[in-house]
Amino acid sequence: MITLPPPKADILARRDEIVAALKRILPGDGVISEPKRLKPYETDGLSAYRQPPLAVVLPETTEQVAAILRYCSEVGLRVIPRGAGTSLAGGALPLEDAVVIGMMRMNRILDIDYADRCATVQAGVTNLAITGAVQGAGFFYAPDPSSQLACMIGGNVSMNSGGAHCLKYGVTANNLLGLRIVTIAGEIVDIGGAHLDAAGYDWLGLLTGSEGMLAMVTEVTVRILRGPEGARAMLAGFASNEIAGACVDAIIGSGIIPVALEFMDKPAIHACEAFAHAGYPLDAEALLIIEVEGCVEEQDRLLARIGEICADFAPVSMRISQSAAESAAIWKGRKGAFGAVGRISPDYLCMDGTIPTSQLPETLRRIAEMTAAAGLSVCNIFHAGDGNLHPLIMFDANDADSFHRAEVLGADILKLCVEVGGCLTGEHGVGVEKRDLMSVQFLPVELAQQRALKSAFDPAWLLNPAKVFPLEAVG
């Protein structure tokens, strides 16, 4: 079970005073303190854990965020940054004595520069809204997490989110140019800008993926790209997870980099097909969704070569999309996969570990063995091209033993990822979910250096405490 640090008694005793002070900073309806209205903020996408915060504030400008953080720093009030709350690692889980700073009202697109191929937006703009704002001019924003309809760009930066197309275009870090941040002391700092590279230390790289522990992101400048001439997806079904995993390794080893290369096992295939009616092969034990893009001739050439590679692994079915509608249905199934699995099991843990693609067959085999030994069921849905696994561990939230076994299995899967040469997370972050597993991947001296960096930015450990590091490291 995940534990949280004990609340500060003096902060709880001053609750009314603190709420009144926050309302002076944000007059109107920008402060939420009523218990019923706090309920939506007590958890995020890792809904197995819940804790109402002391209060929620909803700023609209960077200057308001700075004023709030200055006050929090002065009184020693813990701060939980929150975007849309789609974090699957508990990254936005509140504390009883903390104020949640929500970004949902910071939702303006500030500037679009087609000549320099960049856009500057507030942190509360949704991922998909960036593409929506530029697609009329033939551009798009590349990172596409499954939650892109709801997740906010500030949260994407904090967790370094990826998506199905990160194989070709990279994750959030590869598509950022600049940030406006606010430190815990209330200082506003600009990092990078519309230019490709910034001089000096790589502050942009440091802050991306820092999970709201170093500063609050209020504005983001991203790269926008010209849309491809076209894209087509193909489906390849196989007789086992291991065979599909070996095929993935062969495709990547051939030097071909598809725009996306996604994996589903049989339970996931059936769940997604029932939801999207995409024509997934129900007789397959494992399915690869492979997408290429470019002109028609390039699409044909790449799909033909990939088809030859798949044929070496005795596929039970292969099909190439013949229309935009067919491709949209294929991606509707994949993008809606987590919700589709929820129709089978309302309660599941979505894990996030990354491994070398050469280890896919062996890792999938061992996950199946571990799952059977735990007496649980798992759906495997993940970004196979870069080895980013997302096993969905199904359990019964009303059965404490079932939940405990799911937690233990999840931890064992993540340990396996590290054992085979991978890491604890690919795009979900550490949050509270993987906090106590950090010593599996990092040496004590490495964790000490990370803690020292945290202390340099946030000496009192007020920004998103109880995340990433074990509790003994939290001030």
N, C-alpha and C positions, 0 to 999 in steps of 0.2 A: 504494500500500500504506500502511496505517496503521502509524505507528511509535510506540513507547512510550519514555518517558524512561529513561535508564540507571539501574539500581538503585543504592542507596546502599551502598557496600562495607561501611561500619561496621555497618549494620543486618543485612546478610547474615552478617557475622562473629559477630554476637551472637544468631543465630537461636535457639539452644537456651535462652539466658538469657531471651529475650523470650517464648518459648513457656511456659517455667516460670512467668514472672511472670503471664502471662495465665491460666494454670491456677490460680494462687492467687486471682485475682479471680473466676474461674468454676470452682469445683471440680466434680468429677464428669466428665460427658461433654460439657461445654460448649465445649471447645476441640478443634479438629481440626488436626492437623499432619502426619499420615502421607500420603505422596505419593499413594497409591491413593485415599484418602478425600478428597483435595483435588480430584480430577479433576472431579467434578460442578460445581465452582465456578470452573473455569478459563475459562468463557465464559458468555454469556447468549444472548438470542435472536438476536443478530448473531453466529452461530456460525462465521463465516469467520475470526474472530480468537480466539486462545486464549493464555492465560498463567496458569499456576498461581500462586496467592498464597503468601505466606510461611506464613500460617495463617488459619483461619476460627474466629470465635467466635460462639456462639449464645446471647445473653442472653435473659432472660425478663422483665426489669423495666427501667423507665427508670433506676433507680438503678444497676443493673449496667452499662447503656450509659454512664452518666456516669463510673463508675469506669474503664471501659475507655478512654474518650476522654481522661480525665485522664492515664492512664499513657502513651497514645500521644503526647500532647502533650509530656510530659516527656522522652521518649526520641527524639522526632522520627520516629515511626513513621507512615507513610502509611496512610490508612483508606479502604476502599471500602464504602460502604453497599450492601446488597443485600436486595431483597425476594424475589420468586419467580424472578427471573432472566429475566423475559419481555421485558425491554427489547430493542427492535429497532434501537437506535442505539448499542449497546455501552456503555450507561450504567453497567453493573455489571462491565465488563471489569476484571479485577484487574491488579495490578503484582507483579513478583517480590518486591519488598521491602515489600509492603503486607499488612495484615490486613483480611480481609473480615468485616464485622459483619453477620451474617444475621438477618433479622427473623422467621424462620419459627416460632420458639417464642413470640413475642409475639403470640399469636393469640386473645386474650380480648376478648369484647364486655363493656365495662365498665358501660355505662348506656344505657338506652333511655327517652326522655322523650317520650311520645306527645302530651302536652299542649303542649309547646313544639316538637314535631316535630323532634327531633334525636336522634342516637345518638353515643355516645363509645366508640371502639374502639381497641385497640392496633394498631400499624402493620402487624403481620403478619396481620391479618384479611383474608381475600380479599374482593374486590369483591362477588362474588355472595353471599357469606355475610351481608353486611349486609342485603340484600333478603330473604334467607332468614330472618333473625331477626325481621323486622318485617312480612312479608307476611301473616301470620296475622291481624294487626290491620288489614289493608287498606292498608298503607304499602309504599313501595319506595324504593330509593336509585337516583337517575336515571342517572348516568354508567355506560355499559356497554361498555367496550372488548371487542374480540373475544376477548381472553384472560381475560375476567372470571371464569371458573371457577377460574383459577389465580393471576392477578395480585393483588398485595396493595395495600391502600389506601395504605401508606406510599410505595410506588413510584408509585402513581397521583398522589399529591401531588407527588412529586419531578419527574415528567415532565409534570404537568398533563394527564393522560390524558383522552380524549374517549370516543367510541363512536358507534354508529349513531343513538342518540336525542339526541345533543348539539345537533342542529339546533333542537329545541324547548326542551330543558332545560339546555343549556350543558355545558361541560366541568367538570373537577374543581373549578377555581377558583370556579365559579358555585354550587357545592354544598357549600362548606366554611364552617364557623363558627369553628372553633378548632383550634389545634395545641399539643401539648407537644413541645418541642424540647430537644436537648442540644447545647451549643456544643462546639467542639474543646477548650476548657478544662475541660469537664466540668460546666458550669453548666446547670441545668435551668430553662427559661423557658416560661411559658404565654402563648400569643398568642390573643386572642379568647376565645370561650367559647360558651355556649348562646344568647347574644343575637345579633341580626342584624349589628350594626355595632360595631366596636371604636373607642375614642377614639384620637387620636394618629396617628402614621404608619401607613401600610398595610403592616405587617410581614407580614400574612397573604398579601397579594398578592405581596410580594417573595419570600417563601419558597416559594410554590407555583410549581413549574416551575424551581426553582433546581438541580435535578439532584444533590442531595446535596452541593453544594459549599459551602454556607454553614453548615449544621447538620444534625444527624440528627433526623428526625421519629420520635417513639416512640408518640404517641397522637394521634388525630384525632377531632374532633367534626364530624359531617356533618349536612346537612339531610336529613330523610326526608319524602317527599311522599305524599299520599293517592293511591292508585291510581285510574286513570280508570275510568269505567263500562264501557268496552269499547274495543276497537281492531280495525281491519281493515286488511289490506294489499292492494295491487293491483300487478299486473305490467304493464308496458308495454314491448313490444319494438319496436326501430326498425331502419331499414335501414343506419345508419352511426353511428359514435361521435359524429361531429359533429352529426348530427340530434338524437341523444339529449341531447347537451350543450346544444344550443339549447333543447330542451324544458325542461331543468332551469332554465335562466335565465328562461324564460317563466313557469314555475310560481312561482318566487321573486318575479319581477317583478309577479305578479298580486296580491301581498299575502297569499297563503295560505302559512302555515308548517306543513307536515306535521310529524308527530312524527319522521319519518325519511324520507330521500330518498337511496337508495343506487344506485350505478352498477356494472354489470359489462359487460365487452366479451365478444366471442364465445368466446375461449379460456376465460375465466373461467366463462361460462354453462355450457359443456360440462363443465368440471371439476366444478363445483358440482352440476350435475344428476346426474352419474354417482355422486356421493357421497350426495346427500340425496334424490333422486327427488322433487323439489318441483314438477315440472310447468313448469319454465322453458322458454320457447320456443326450441328449438334452431335454428330458421331465422332468428333475429334476429342482427344484428351487434352490437347493444347492448341492454341491459336496464336498466330502472329499476324498483326496488322502492320503492313509495311507501306509507307507513303514516299513517293518521289515527286519532284517538281522540276519545272523547266519548260522548254518548248515541247511540242508533241513528239518530235524526233528524239529528244533526250529522254523523255518519259518512256517511250517505247524501248529505247536501248537499255535503260537501267532496269526496267521491269523484266525484259527478256533475260538479262544476265542474272538478276535475283531469282527468277523462275528456274534457271538452270541450277543454281546453288541449292534451292529448296528441293529440286528433284532428286538430288543426291541423298536426301534424307527420307525418301519414300513417303511423301505427304499423302494423307488420306483425302485431301481436297486442296485445290488452288483456284482462286477466282480473282480476276482483275476488274475493278470498278469500271463501268462503261458510261457513267453519267455523273454530273454534279450531284444529283439527288441521291444516287447510290452511295457516293463518297460521303455525303452529309449523314446518311443513315448509319454508315459504318462508324463515323466519329461520334454520332449521337449515342451509340451504344457504349463506346469507350469513355466519353466524357461523363456519361451518366452512370458509370459503373458502380461508384460507391453508393449512390442512391438505390441502384438496382439490387445490390447485395442486401441493402436494408430491407427489401421486401421479403428476403429469405430469413434474415436474422436482424431484428431491430438493434441488437447490441453486438458491436464488434470493435476490436482495436485495429486501427490501420497503422501498421509498422512502416518504417522507412530506413532502410539500410542500403549501402552501396557496395558492390563487389566487382572484381575484375570479370569481364565477360567470359573469359576462359573458364571461370569457376562456376558458371551457371548450371551446367548439368549436375555436378556433384552437390552444389548447394541446394538445388531443388529436391534432389533425392533425400538429402539429410533433413530438410524441412519436413518432407512427407513423413519420414520416420519419427521425428520429434513430435509432430502433430498427432500421429497415431498413438504414441506412448502417452501423450497428455489427455487422450480421450476427447479431443476437440476437433472441430472442422475449420479448414482454412481455404479461402479463395485467394489465388495468386493473380494479381493484376499489377503490371509494372512497366516501367520504361526499360525494356530489355536492351536497347542499343547502348546505353551507358551503364548498365548493370545496377540501376536504381530499383531495388525491390520494394514492393508494397503488399506483403501478405496481410490479408484481412482475417483476423482471428475471431471467430464467432463464439459468443458465450451468452449466458443467461444472467442479466443484471440482477435478477431476483434471487440468484443462488450465489452466496458468498464464495463457496468453494469453486464454482465455475469461473467466477471472475478472478480468483486467485490463480487458478491454473492458467488462465489466459495471460495474466501478467507475467507469470514465470516463463511461459512459452515464448512470449514476446521478447523478454530479456535474453533467453537462450538463442533466439534467432539473430538478435543483434550481436551477441557475442560470437556467433558463427560467422557473421559478416566480417568482423574484425579478424577472426582466426584465419580466414582464407585470403586475407590481404586487402580487405575493404575497410569501411568506416561506419560509424554509428548512424550517420544521417546523410541524405543526399539533398533533400529540399524542404523537409519539414522543420528542421532545427532540432535542438536538444530539449528546450523547455523544461518541464518537470518530468516528462516521460522518460528521458534518457539521462537525467541528471546524475543518478547514482551509478550509472555505467561508465561515466567519463574515465574512471581509473582503468577500465578495461582497454581503452585505446591510448591513453596518455600516461607518461611517466610522472611521478610526483614533481620532478623539477619542471616539467612542461606545464603542469597545472598551476604550479606556483608562479610561473611567468605570466600565465593568463590572468590569474588573480591580481597580480601586481599591476597589470594593464588596466583591469577593471577599477582598481583603487585609484589609479592616476586620474581617470576620468570622473569617478564617482566615489570620493573618499569615504563617505558614510554609507555606501551601498544602499542608496535609496531607490535607484532605478531598476525596476523589475527584479527585485531580490528573490531568492529561493528558486531561481532558474539557472540552468546550465551547471552550476557548481554544487557539490554536496552541502548540506545545511551548515556544517561546521565552518564553512568558509564565508557564511553570510554574516555581515556586521549587524 
